[in-house]
Amino acid sequence: MSDDQAFPPQQQDPPGSTAAMNPVPDHGEESYHGSGRLEGLRALVTGGDSGIGRAVAIAYAREGADVAISYLPEEKQDAEDTASWIERAGRRVMLLPGDLTDRETASSLPQRVVEELGALDVLVNNAGFQMARRSDGIEGITPDELDRVFKTNLYALFWLTQAAVPLMKEGSSIVNCTSIQAYDPSPTLLDYAATKAAINNVTANLATTLGPKGIRVNAVAPGPIWTPLQPATQPVEKIESFGKDTPLGRAGQPAEVAPAFVFLASPSDASYVTGTVIGVTGGKPVF
C-alpha cells in the first residue's frame, strides 16, 4: 500500500455501498490466512456486512469460527457478499438484518445466535454511524442525527451486551470498536467522538465487572480506515486527502484492522488481556 495514496472525489448516500467505492477496500479476501486461533467459536459481528465488520467476519471464519453478522436491510448485497466469503472458509454464517437503533431488535440478536449456532463466545460491537457533512460545531447537529449516532454507536452496544452477557460462558470475550476520535476528536464529528470516548469508558468498566465471570472485554481504536462510511458521510474534499494526516501518510484498509480483533478474541493469545484498547491508527497516539 503506497504512502502517496489518494482517493478520487466521490460521495454516496448513507449507509454506503462497498461495490460503489473507488477503489474497493481490501477486507483480506485474498490476503488473510488463518491459523485456527478461534477454532470452534461462535461470534456475532455487528455491522458485519462491510468495512471493518466484513474484514473481521472474514478473518474470524478463516480462524475457525462460525459467524453471525448484523446489518441494515438496505445493506443486503454487501451482507450476502460477506456471507459468501465466510462459507468459502468452510464455516457457518447467520445473516441478521435489522436496525440496531431499535432496542427490541438489538436485544434479540444474542439469543438468536445461540439458538442457531449453539452458543455465543465472542460479541463484536462494531456497528457505527457518523455524519460530517454539516457545519462545524454543536450548532450543526440536529436532534435526529444525535439520536442516530448515539443509538447506533452507544445504545445498541448496551442493549446487545446486556442480552449477551447472561448467555456467555467463562472464556468468552467482548470486543468493542472505538476510534481515534476518542483521543483526537474532529470538530465536525463532535457527537460521534463523544460516543467513542464513552465506549472506551464502558470497555474499562465492563472489564472490571465481568472479569470475575471470566469474560474479557477489550476494544480496538481504528484511525482513518477506507470503508463505505467515508464516502457516505464525509464531504467530498475530505475524501481526496483522507488519511494523509497520519504519520504513515495514508488511510488504512479494513484488512489491516482485523488482526487486532482476532488477537483480542483469541482465548489463548489474549487470555490475560482485558480492559485494553489497541490502536490501529497509522501512528496517531491512543493515550
TORPA-632060 format. One record per residue (C-alpha): residue number from 1; residue in three letters; y, x, z. Coordinates in steps of 0.02 Angstrom, whole numbers, padded with zeros to 5 digits, m for minus. Example, Ala and Ser with C-alpha at 12.3 -4.5 7.8 and 13.67 -1.06 7.14 Angstrom:
1, ALA, m00225, 00615, 00390
2, SER, m00053, 00684, 00357
This chain:
1, MET, 00000, 00000, 00000
2, SER, 00161, 00080, m00059
3, ASP, 00308, 00106, 00056
4, ASP, 00425, 00061, m00088
5, GLN, 00351, m00114, m00099
6, ALA, 00473, m00251, m00147
7, PHE, 00436, m00437, m00165
8, PRO, 00503, m00538, m00312
9, PRO, 00625, m00677, m00267
10, GLN, 00527, m00835, m00228
11, GLN, 00528, m00992, m00123
12, GLN, 00408, m01132, m00083
13, ASP, 00413, m01292, 00017
14, PRO, 00329, m01284, 00189
15, PRO, 00191, m01256, 00234
16, GLY, 00171, m01148, 00078
17, SER, 00025, m01103, m00035
18, THR, m00068, m00939, m00049
19, ALA, m00103, m00959, m00235
20, ALA, 00082, m00981, m00273
21, MET, 00132, m00816, m00192
22, ASN, 00180, m00662, m00293
23, PRO, 00091, m00552, m00251
24, VAL, m00053, m00645, m00171
25, PRO, m00083, m00575, 00004
26, ASP, m00231, m00466, 00048
27, HIS, m00340, m00553, 00178
28, GLY, m00479, m00424, 00171
29, GLU, m00579, m00520, 00042
30, GLU, m00633, m00359, m00042
31, SER, m00595, m00230, 00092
32, TYR, m00656, m00292, 00262
33, HIS, m00832, m00236, 00309
34, GLY, m00909, m00300, 00470
35, SER, m01025, m00211, 00590
36, GLY, m01096, m00353, 00695
37, ARG, m00967, m00345, 00835
38, LEU, m00959, m00536, 00850
39, GLU, m01141, m00573, 00809
40, GLY, m01193, m00749, 00860
41, LEU, m01023, m00803, 00925
42, ARG, m00935, m00966, 00882
43, ALA, m00747, m00958, 00851
44, LEU, m00606, m01082, 00823
45, VAL, m00458, m01012, 00725
46, THR, m00305, m01124, 00712
47, GLY, m00203, m01105, 00554
48, GLY, m00360, m01029, 00479
49, ASP, m00327, m01083, 00301
50, SER, m00206, m00944, 00251
51, GLY, m00111, m00790, 00306
52, ILE, m00164, m00705, 00467
53, GLY, m00281, m00850, 00509
54, ARG, m00377, m00830, 00346
55, ALA, m00393, m00642, 00372
56, VAL, m00457, m00670, 00550
57, ALA, m00581, m00802, 00492
58, ILE, m00650, m00688, 00356
59, ALA, m00662, m00540, 00475
60, TYR, m00747, m00643, 00610
61, ALA, m00875, m00708, 00487
62, ARG, m00914, m00533, 00425
63, GLU, m00934, m00478, 00605
64, GLY, m01068, m00612, 00628
65, ALA, m00975, m00763, 00698
66, ASP, m00981, m00944, 00643
67, VAL, m00802, m01002, 00616
68, ALA, m00709, m01168, 00630
69, ILE, m00536, m01171, 00553
70, SER, m00399, m01299, 00584
71, TYR, m00261, m01331, 00458
72, LEU, m00139, m01462, 00397
73, PRO, m00216, m01588, 00274
74, GLU, m00095, m01531, 00137
75, GLU, m00169, m01355, 00153
76, LYS, m00341, m01415, 00097
77, GLN, m00354, m01299, m00054
78, ASP, m00315, m01144, 00048
79, ALA, m00438, m01201, 00182
80, GLU, m00577, m01226, 00057
81, ASP, m00545, m01053, m00015
82, THR, m00559, m00978, 00159
83, ALA, m00718, m01077, 00191
84, SER, m00797, m01005, 00034
85, TRP, m00772, m00827, 00100
86, ILE, m00850, m00873, 00268
87, GLU, m01000, m00948, 00180
88, ARG, m01018, m00794, 00070
89, ALA, m01033, m00694, 00231
90, GLY, m01184, m00800, 00274
91, ARG, m01102, m00890, 00420
92, ARG, m01074, m01074, 00458
93, VAL, m00899, m01143, 00432
94, MET, m00818, m01300, 00500
95, LEU, m00662, m01375, 00422
96, LEU, m00544, m01465, 00541
97, PRO, m00394, m01543, 00452
98, GLY, m00260, m01616, 00562
99, ASP, m00085, m01594, 00633
100, LEU, m00087, m01493, 00795
101, THR, 00083, m01564, 00845
102, ASP, m00016, m01720, 00890
103, ARG, m00089, m01695, 01064
104, GLU, m00244, m01801, 01035
105, THR, m00286, m01706, 00876
106, ALA, m00263, m01535, 00956
107, SER, m00358, m01580, 01114
108, SER, m00507, m01646, 01017
109, LEU, m00545, m01486, 00922
110, PRO, m00637, m01380, 01053
111, GLN, m00763, m01519, 01091
112, ARG, m00790, m01549, 00905
113, VAL, m00829, m01365, 00881
114, VAL, m00956, m01367, 01024
115, GLU, m01039, m01522, 00952
116, GLU, m01052, m01447, 00777
117, LEU, m01079, m01261, 00809
118, GLY, m01162, m01269, 00981
119, ALA, m01032, m01176, 01085
120, LEU, m00855, m01108, 01086
121, ASP, m00847, m00923, 01125
122, VAL, m00679, m00874, 01050
123, LEU, m00518, m00975, 01035
124, VAL, m00385, m00902, 00921
125, ASN, m00217, m00989, 00944
126, ASN, m00140, m00932, 00780
127, ALA, m00056, m01084, 00702
128, GLY, 00131, m01066, 00696
129, PHE, 00290, m01129, 00615
130, GLN, 00465, m01060, 00590
131, MET, 00619, m01107, 00490
132, ALA, 00750, m00978, 00447
133, ARG, 00838, m01073, 00306
134, ARG, 00986, m01130, 00409
135, SER, 01148, m01066, 00483
136, ASP, 01141, m00934, 00618
137, GLY, 01137, m00980, 00799
138, ILE, 01087, m01127, 00905
139, GLU, 01202, m01249, 00813
140, GLY, 01089, m01247, 00659
141, ILE, 00932, m01307, 00749
142, THR, 00900, m01493, 00728
143, PRO, 00800, m01595, 00856
144, ASP, 00660, m01622, 00729
145, GLU, 00649, m01436, 00692
146, LEU, 00646, m01393, 00876
147, ASP, 00506, m01517, 00905
148, ARG, 00403, m01450, 00760
149, VAL, 00422, m01268, 00811
150, PHE, 00386, m01294, 00996
151, LYS, 00244, m01417, 00970
152, THR, 00158, m01310, 00838
153, ASN, 00180, m01143, 00923
154, LEU, 00175, m01183, 01109
155, TYR, 00123, m01361, 01149
156, ALA, m00030, m01351, 01038
157, LEU, m00081, m01188, 01123
158, PHE, m00076, m01276, 01291
159, TRP, m00171, m01429, 01229
160, LEU, m00305, m01326, 01142
161, THR, m00328, m01207, 01288
162, GLN, m00335, m01348, 01416
163, ALA, m00475, m01428, 01315
164, ALA, m00565, m01265, 01277
165, VAL, m00575, m01181, 01448
166, PRO, m00697, m01306, 01527
167, LEU, m00813, m01278, 01378
168, MET, m00807, m01088, 01381
169, LYS, m00932, m00979, 01473
170, GLU, m00916, m00809, 01555
171, GLY, m00886, m00678, 01421
172, SER, m00783, m00794, 01312
173, SER, m00608, m00748, 01255
174, ILE, m00443, m00822, 01201
175, VAL, m00332, m00727, 01078
176, ASN, m00154, m00790, 01054
177, CYS, m00038, m00746, 00911
178, THR, 00133, m00694, 00972
179, SER, 00260, m00595, 00868
180, ILE, 00381, m00450, 00860
181, GLN, 00509, m00590, 00876
182, ALA, 00466, m00599, 01062
183, TYR, 00536, m00423, 01080
184, ASP, 00666, m00409, 00941
185, PRO, 00725, m00587, 00902
186, SER, 00818, m00633, 00743
187, PRO, 00969, m00750, 00763
188, THR, 00900, m00868, 00629
189, LEU, 00735, m00883, 00722
190, LEU, 00800, m00921, 00897
191, ASP, 00680, m01064, 00930
192, TYR, 00530, m00975, 00853
193, ALA, 00565, m00816, 00950
194, ALA, 00579, m00916, 01112
195, THR, 00405, m00989, 01086
196, LYS, 00332, m00817, 01053
197, ALA, 00409, m00745, 01212
198, ALA, 00335, m00892, 01305
199, ILE, 00164, m00855, 01229
200, ASN, 00173, m00678, 01299
201, ASN, 00203, m00752, 01472
202, VAL, 00065, m00881, 01452
203, THR, m00055, m00744, 01398
204, ALA, m00021, m00641, 01554
205, ASN, m00034, m00793, 01667
206, LEU, m00196, m00855, 01591
207, ALA, m00273, m00682, 01602
208, THR, m00244, m00688, 01790
209, THR, m00306, m00866, 01817
210, LEU, m00457, m00857, 01701
211, GLY, m00512, m00681, 01747
212, PRO, m00621, m00743, 01892
213, LYS, m00712, m00856, 01768
214, GLY, m00750, m00707, 01656
215, ILE, m00637, m00770, 01516
216, ARG, m00524, m00638, 01440
217, VAL, m00352, m00684, 01371
218, ASN, m00252, m00570, 01257
219, ALA, m00128, m00580, 01115
220, VAL, m00082, m00495, 00951
221, ALA, 00101, m00472, 00904
222, PRO, 00118, m00455, 00716
223, GLY, 00276, m00388, 00636
224, PRO, 00331, m00443, 00462
225, ILE, 00170, m00496, 00376
226, TRP, 00160, m00564, 00198
227, THR, 00098, m00743, 00219
228, PRO, 00144, m00913, 00144
229, LEU, 00258, m00944, 00294
230, GLN, 00381, m00817, 00223
231, PRO, 00425, m00892, 00051
232, ALA, 00409, m01065, 00129
233, THR, 00535, m01036, 00268
234, GLN, 00643, m00884, 00230
235, PRO, 00798, m00881, 00119
236, VAL, 00763, m00802, m00049
237, GLU, 00873, m00649, m00015
238, LYS, 00766, m00606, 00137
239, ILE, 00607, m00606, 00034
240, GLU, 00662, m00462, m00077
241, SER, 00691, m00348, 00074
242, PHE, 00554, m00421, 00184
243, GLY, 00481, m00286, 00298
244, LYS, 00596, m00148, 00237
245, ASP, 00673, m00130, 00410
246, THR, 00511, m00069, 00491
247, PRO, 00481, 00117, 00525
248, LEU, 00342, 00111, 00394
249, GLY, 00466, 00036, 00271
250, ARG, 00362, m00112, 00212
251, ALA, 00285, m00278, 00263
252, GLY, 00106, m00284, 00321
253, GLN, m00039, m00379, 00246
254, PRO, m00145, m00506, 00342
255, ALA, m00295, m00390, 00321
256, GLU, m00203, m00260, 00424
257, VAL, m00185, m00379, 00571
258, ALA, m00363, m00449, 00578
259, PRO, m00446, m00295, 00657
260, ALA, m00340, m00317, 00815
261, PHE, m00406, m00495, 00832
262, VAL, m00584, m00432, 00806
263, PHE, m00565, m00300, 00941
264, LEU, m00496, m00422, 01069
265, ALA, m00633, m00549, 01034
266, SER, m00774, m00421, 01046
267, PRO, m00872, m00444, 01209
268, SER, m00923, m00261, 01205
269, ASP, m00773, m00168, 01134
270, ALA, m00644, m00262, 01238
271, SER, m00748, m00308, 01390
272, TYR, m00617, m00236, 01510
273, VAL, m00463, m00289, 01411
274, THR, m00365, m00441, 01467
275, GLY, m00181, m00484, 01485
276, THR, m00139, m00364, 01343
277, VAL, m00028, m00383, 01189
278, ILE, m00072, m00273, 01040
279, GLY, 00071, m00243, 00920
280, VAL, 00037, m00234, 00733
281, THR, 00217, m00214, 00681
282, GLY, 00239, m00069, 00561
283, GLY, 00314, 00033, 00702
284, LYS, 00429, m00090, 00790
285, PRO, 00403, m00073, 00979
286, VAL, 00322, m00209, 01084
287, PHE, 00379, m00159, 01257
